[in-house]
Amino acid sequence: MPSTLPLETIDYSTADNIAHIRFNRPEGANAVSVAFSRDLRAAMLEAAFDDNVKVVVVTAAGRVFCAGGDLKEFHEAGDGLPKMASDMLTDFHGAIYRMNRMPKPVIAAVGGAAGGAGLSIVSAFDLVVAGESAKFTMAYTRAGVTPDGTSTYFLARHVGMRRALDLVLTNRVLSAAEAETWGLVNRVVPDGEADQAALELAKQLASGPAWALGHAKRLVYEGFDSSLEEAGEREGVAIATAMAGHDGREGIAAFVEKRSPAFTQTSNG
């Protein structure tokens, strides 16, 4: 279903319990601008609060997934750049916070280069499928600025501290194969197949237990920074809650009865 959201740089639609977010400013290399940041936050909010949406897929039009910040727009801002950048990051970071906190898997298909803020947002997705010619680079310090897009939170968690510092300080360019080896992407597919591979993965997850998948996502993220006891307590509460709900009982019964389960709960209930 096409969206009625007033978006300028992103297409948003839903079908078969999947929200489709497509960066659609290929002439500008899908760069992160004031409008892009506002659009991305609006799209993530829409997906988060739509109970019919179980999974979100993010793709991009053109040959570049996201080239990073819109340096031309930044340059034209002149002395107003710091204020403009702060305002833009309120939306851009807000979009990432919402994406991470929503109890729904978010899958990205990266079919081209992801640089700067493009790599930052790649590091924030839950699952990433990349085309074999995709390239990844931080590039911030090359322009004399520091990282944003929450990359200093996510990047080292995926690749480790030393590799994160290598990416940030040297602007090293990773191939898709290297990114997979480092843990930045989940799988690499032939060029031209990333969007379809991400969609197939989304369909697989959308057919599953939405509540369990969403809360499993949350447990993994929260567990990373928790003590052993805190993680165990959250797990105990979550699995007991799952077992009290329809999908938990249905999933167990279906396994015992050797049949396909019929999951009906939404991510939020």
Residue pairs with C-beta under 8 A, 6 or more apart in sequence:
1 13
1 14
1 15
2 13
3 11
3 12
3 13
3 14
3 43
3 46
5 12
5 39
5 42
5 43
5 46
7 39
7 42
7 43
8 35
8 39
9 23
9 24
9 25
9 28
9 30
9 33
9 35
9 36
9 39
10 21
10 22
10 23
10 24
10 36
10 39
10 40
10 43
11 20
11 21
11 22
11 24
12 19
12 20
12 21
12 22
12 43
12 46
12 47
13 19
13 20
14 20
14 50
14 52
14 53
16 203
16 206
17 52
17 53
17 54
17 55
17 206
18 53
18 54
18 55
18 56
18 57
18 199
18 202
18 203
18 206
19 43
19 46
19 47
19 50
19 53
19 55
19 56
19 57
20 57
20 59
21 40
21 43
21 44
21 47
21 56
21 57
21 58
21 59
22 58
22 59
22 60
22 61
23 30
23 36
23 58
23 59
23 60
23 61
23 65
23 66
24 30
24 60
24 61
25 31
25 33
25 36
25 61
26 60
26 61
26 62
26 63
26 64
27 62
28 67
28 70
29 62
29 64
29 66
29 67
30 36
30 60
30 61
30 62
30 64
30 65
30 66
30 67
30 118
31 66
31 67
31 68
31 69
31 70
31 71
31 73
32 66
32 68
32 69
32 70
32 88
32 92
32 116
32 117
32 118
32 149
33 69
33 70
33 73
33 88
34 73
34 84
34 87
34 88
34 91
36 70
36 92
37 88
37 89
37 91
37 92
37 95
38 91
40 91
40 92
40 95
41 91
41 92
41 94
41 95
41 98
43 95
44 56
44 95
44 98
44 99
44 102
45 98
47 53
47 56
47 102
47 104
48 98
48 101
48 102
48 104
51 266
51 267
51 268
53 104
53 267
54 104
54 205
54 206
54 208
54 210
54 213
54 266
54 267
55 104
55 105
55 106
55 107
55 202
55 205
55 206
56 99
56 102
56 104
56 105
56 106
56 107
56 202
57 106
57 107
57 108
57 109
57 198
57 199
57 202
58 106
58 107
58 108
58 109
58 125
59 108
59 109
59 111
59 194
59 195
59 198
60 66
60 109
60 110
60 111
60 112
62 112
63 111
63 112
63 113
64 112
64 113
64 118
65 110
65 111
65 112
65 113
65 114
65 118
65 122
65 134
66 114
66 115
66 117
66 118
66 121
66 122
67 113
67 115
67 116
67 118
68 115
68 116
68 117
68 118
68 119
68 139
68 140
69 116
69 117
69 143
69 148
71 143
74 81
74 84
74 85
77 84
77 85
89 148
92 117
92 148
92 149
93 148
93 149
93 150
96 121
96 124
96 149
96 150
97 150
99 106
99 124
99 125
100 124
100 221
101 218
102 214
102 267
103 211
103 213
103 214
103 215
103 217
103 218
103 267
103 268
104 210
104 213
104 214
104 217
104 267
105 126
105 127
105 202
105 205
105 213
105 214
105 217
106 125
106 126
106 127
107 125
107 126
107 127
107 128
107 129
107 198
107 201
107 202
107 205
108 122
108 125
108 127
108 128
108 129
108 198
109 129
109 130
109 131
109 194
109 195
109 197
109 198
109 199
110 122
110 128
110 129
110 130
110 131
110 134
110 176
110 185
110 194
111 130
111 131
111 134
111 191
111 192
111 194
111 195
112 131
112 133
112 134
112 135
113 134
113 135
113 136
113 137
114 121
114 122
114 134
114 135
114 136
114 137
115 135
115 136
115 137
115 138
115 139
116 137
116 138
116 139
116 140
116 143
116 149
117 148
117 149
119 136
119 137
119 138
119 139
119 149
119 151
119 155
119 167
120 147
120 148
120 149
120 150
120 151
120 154
120 155
121 149
122 128
122 136
122 184
122 185
123 149
123 150
123 151
123 154
123 155
123 158
123 184
124 149
124 150
124 151
124 154
126 217
127 186
127 198
127 201
128 184
128 185
128 186
129 185
129 186
129 187
129 188
129 189
129 194
129 197
129 198
129 201
130 176
130 179
130 180
130 185
130 187
130 188
130 189
130 194
131 176
131 188
131 189
131 190
131 191
131 192
131 193
131 194
132 176
132 177
132 188
132 189
132 190
132 191
133 176
133 191
134 175
134 176
134 179
134 185
134 188
134 194
135 173
135 174
135 175
135 176
136 173
136 174
136 176
136 179
136 184
137 167
137 171
137 172
137 173
137 174
138 147
138 151
138 167
138 168
138 171
138 172
139 171
140 146
140 147
140 148
140 168
140 171
141 168
141 169
141 171
142 171
147 168
151 168
155 164
155 167
155 168
155 184
156 163
156 164
157 224
158 182
158 183
158 184
159 167
159 182
159 183
159 184
163 182
166 172
167 174
174 182
174 184
176 185
176 188
177 188
179 185
179 188
180 186
180 187
180 188
187 197
189 197
205 213
208 263
209 247
209 248
209 251
209 261
209 263
209 265
210 247
210 263
210 265
210 266
210 267
211 242
211 245
211 247
211 265
211 266
211 267
211 268
211 269
212 242
212 247
212 248
212 251
213 267
214 267
214 268
215 238
215 241
215 242
219 231
219 234
219 235
219 238
222 231
222 234
223 231
223 234
223 235
226 234
242 248
243 249
243 252
245 265
246 263
246 264
246 265
247 261
247 263
247 264
247 265
250 261
250 262
250 263
250 264
251 261
251 263
253 261
254 260
254 261
254 262
255 261
